[in-house]
């Protein structure tokens, strides 16, 4: 079996598992670029998404000015293509992490590329909460934060897990794009070592590994969404 694999995927085998350009470091770099932007971009997106719902005209704390600011920020960052965003915020990236290249240099643009997409997803998820439940909570004296955490976030938790899954899958695509321009990971493996050297077997395996990561995220997300769906009897 090993000999057969080496015959049809010689460049994959030659690339090796460890060391510079190895498969394990590439997988690790991709997971690193998924984990930290998911944390930072996810928190930022959640804050903006919740803020958009709360300050909307039918929210529990309507504020046209604040809503307008949140909405414009999210819309502007969503409108910027990721490749352009990488270059546009390079000085900010350098200021925050000390470099604008490599895997560290990709963390800031990945976070900022993730948050507006997630903010809109969170906004839609929270908008699905039955307004009658919110009114019932208000009628029994629930505080502002009670409604945010015990009504909005609790009632929408299954939907929030689903949109988080979609967002993480989108983030995987962004990491591959960042890797293709020098940030490392499987994207860099597929483009620099595969496509750039006409080693189609490397491109194929790198793509396959990306698909495996996406499949795992999807399966885990679907499972958690089902577990936390309070509507399931």
PyMOL commands that set and color helices and strands:
alter all, ss='L'
color gray80, all
select helices_A, chain A and resi 2-8+10-15+23-54+64-79+82-88+90-97+102-127+131-139+144-155+157-183+185-197+200-227
alter helices_A, ss='H'
color red, helices_A
deselect
rebuild
show_as cartoon
